[in-house]
Amino acid sequence: MFSSNNRDYNYLVKFHNEVAIITGASSGIGLATARLLTRLGTKVVLAARSQEKLRQVSRGLSGSLVVPTDVTKERDVKDLVRRSKEHFGRIDILINNAGQGYDSSVEKIDLKTYRRLFELDVLGPLIAMKEVIPIMRSQKKGSIINISSGAAIMFLTGASPYTSLKWALITLSRAAREELANDHINVSLVYPYVTLTNFERNTIKAGVSRGEPAGWISQLPHPPDTAEYAAKKILEAIRRGKAEVFAHDWMQPIR
Ligand SMILES: NC(=O)c1ccc[n+]([C@@H]2O[C@H](COP(=O)([O-])OP(=O)(O)OC[C@H]3O[C@@H](n4cnc5c(N)ncnc54)[C@H](OP(=O)(O)O)[C@@H]3O)[C@@H](O)[C@H]2O)c1
C-alpha cells in the first residue's frame, strides 16, 4: 500500500560532497537544480543531449561532470550511471528530470512520437532507477527524485499523451518508494506547476493549440513559477524525503 508519510532523510543526504545525477541539466528546471545543488557543495553530473550547452554550464559549476546523454537510448542511460560511479565512486541522488510535452487528442496521437516520448518520460527514468538502485543499496543510502507534472493529476483534454506518461512515472515511483524503504533509498515525486522554461516551446503540438504561451499563461488563475522556484521544491523533496512534493499546496488532490 502506498504511504504518503514523510520520512526524515536529513541523516541520509547532507548535500556537501554528495553526488547527484541530473538529467535535462542543459536548461530550465534541471539547470536551476544543478546550480542550486552546486551552491550547497554537491557534485553534479550534468546529463542532456546538448553537449556544448552542458560544457558551458559545467564551467560555472565547480566539480561538475558532463555526460552527454540521450535519455531515449538505453545504452546512454546505462553509460551515464556507470561513468558517474567511475568518476565519483558513489551516487547519492538521481534526479530524473529530462522530459518533453506532447499535446494531441487521443485520436490523433502519432504512435511513433508517443513511443519516443515513452522512452524519454518513462523508460529512461526507469532504466536510470534500475541502474542506481544496486549502487545506492550497497551505500545504504540514496535519493531518487522523479519529476512528474501537476498536469498528470488533472483531467486535461488534448494533453493525454504527456499526462499519461507522467502518470506512469507516478505509479512506478510510488511502488519503488515502498519497495526500497528498507534499503534506505528514498523515492520522491515532484509535481511542478506551469514553469517559465523552454518546456512550452519544446512541447510537440499535434492539432492542439492553446495559442501563444504569453497569452494563455497570463490568463492562468495563479502566476507561473520560475525554474529556480521548482528547483527549491526538488531540494525540499531530497531534504525531507517526502513521498510527493507539489509546487503549491493547492495542487494537492483531495485524498
Ligand atoms: N515547465 C513546465 O511548465 C513544467 C511543468 C510540469 C512539469 N515539467 C517537467 O519538468 C521537467 C523539466 O522541464 P523544463 O520545464 O525544465 O523544460 P525544458 O526547459 O524544455 O528542459 C528539458 C530538458 O530535458 C532535456 N531533454 C529533452 N529530451 C532529452 C533527451 N532525449 N535526452 C536527454 N535529455 C533530454 C533537454 O536537454 P537537451 O535538449 O539538451 O537534450 C532539457 O535540458 C520535464 O520533465 C517536464 O515534463 C515542466
The ligand as a MOL file (V3000), in Angstrom:
LIG
                    3D

  0  0  0     0  0            999 V3000
M  V30 BEGIN CTAB
M  V30 COUNTS 48 52 0 0 0
M  V30 BEGIN ATOM
M  V30 1 N 7.9800 23.8520 -17.4180 0
M  V30 2 C 6.8060 23.4000 -17.0040 0
M  V30 3 O 5.7770 24.1170 -17.0710 0
M  V30 4 C 6.6950 22.0190 -16.4200 0
M  V30 5 C 5.5300 21.7030 -15.6960 0
M  V30 6 C 5.4130 20.4300 -15.1530 0
M  V30 7 C 6.4330 19.5090 -15.3140 0
M  V30 8 N 7.5570 19.8510 -16.0300 0 CHG=1
M  V30 9 C 8.6020 18.8240 -16.1820 0
M  V30 10 O 9.8240 19.3540 -15.7170 0
M  V30 11 C 10.9110 18.6960 -16.3910 0
M  V30 12 C 11.9110 19.7360 -16.8720 0
M  V30 13 O 11.3110 20.5150 -17.8790 0
M  V30 14 P 11.6770 22.0500 -18.1260 0
M  V30 15 O 10.4830 22.8410 -17.8090 0
M  V30 16 O 12.9600 22.3950 -17.4980 0 CHG=-1
M  V30 17 O 11.7900 22.0200 -19.7310 0
M  V30 18 P 12.9660 22.3940 -20.7490 0
M  V30 19 O 13.4960 23.7520 -20.4400 0
M  V30 20 O 12.4020 22.1290 -22.1050 0
M  V30 21 O 14.1150 21.3440 -20.4060 0
M  V30 22 C 14.0160 19.9970 -20.7950 0
M  V30 23 C 15.3560 19.3310 -20.5570 0
M  V30 24 O 15.2250 17.9450 -20.9530 0
M  V30 25 C 16.3040 17.6380 -21.8160 0
M  V30 26 N 15.9270 16.6010 -22.7800 0
M  V30 27 C 14.9320 16.6050 -23.6880 0
M  V30 28 N 14.9570 15.4810 -24.4250 0
M  V30 29 C 16.0170 14.7510 -23.9640 0
M  V30 30 C 16.5780 13.5060 -24.3320 0
M  V30 31 N 16.0870 12.7500 -25.3210 0
M  V30 32 N 17.6640 13.0740 -23.6460 0
M  V30 33 C 18.1990 13.8200 -22.6370 0
M  V30 34 N 17.7060 14.9990 -22.2500 0
M  V30 35 C 16.6300 15.4620 -22.9100 0
M  V30 36 C 16.6540 18.9480 -22.5130 0
M  V30 37 O 18.0200 18.9530 -22.9320 0
M  V30 38 P 18.5660 18.6540 -24.4200 0
M  V30 39 O 17.5830 19.2540 -25.3750 0
M  V30 40 O 19.9070 19.2990 -24.3880 0
M  V30 41 O 18.6470 17.1610 -24.5030 0
M  V30 42 C 16.4680 19.9390 -21.3760 0
M  V30 43 O 17.6460 20.0230 -20.5980 0
M  V30 44 C 10.2830 17.8520 -17.5000 0
M  V30 45 O 10.2300 16.5070 -17.1020 0
M  V30 46 C 8.8810 18.4160 -17.6290 0
M  V30 47 O 7.9670 17.4470 -18.0880 0
M  V30 48 C 7.7040 21.0810 -16.5790 0
M  V30 END ATOM
M  V30 BEGIN BOND
M  V30 1 1 1 2
M  V30 2 2 2 3
M  V30 3 1 2 4
M  V30 4 1 4 5
M  V30 5 2 4 48
M  V30 6 2 5 6
M  V30 7 1 6 7
M  V30 8 2 7 8
M  V30 9 1 8 9
M  V30 10 1 8 48
M  V30 11 1 9 10
M  V30 12 1 9 46
M  V30 13 1 10 11
M  V30 14 1 11 12
M  V30 15 1 11 44
M  V30 16 1 12 13
M  V30 17 1 13 14
M  V30 18 2 14 15
M  V30 19 1 14 16
M  V30 20 1 14 17
M  V30 21 1 17 18
M  V30 22 2 18 19
M  V30 23 1 18 20
M  V30 24 1 18 21
M  V30 25 1 21 22
M  V30 26 1 22 23
M  V30 27 1 23 24
M  V30 28 1 23 42
M  V30 29 1 24 25
M  V30 30 1 25 26
M  V30 31 1 25 36
M  V30 32 1 26 27
M  V30 33 1 26 35
M  V30 34 2 27 28
M  V30 35 1 28 29
M  V30 36 1 29 30
M  V30 37 2 29 35
M  V30 38 1 30 31
M  V30 39 2 30 32
M  V30 40 1 32 33
M  V30 41 2 33 34
M  V30 42 1 34 35
M  V30 43 1 36 37
M  V30 44 1 36 42
M  V30 45 1 37 38
M  V30 46 2 38 39
M  V30 47 1 38 40
M  V30 48 1 38 41
M  V30 49 1 42 43
M  V30 50 1 44 45
M  V30 51 1 44 46
M  V30 52 1 46 47
M  V30 END BOND
M  V30 END CTAB
M  END
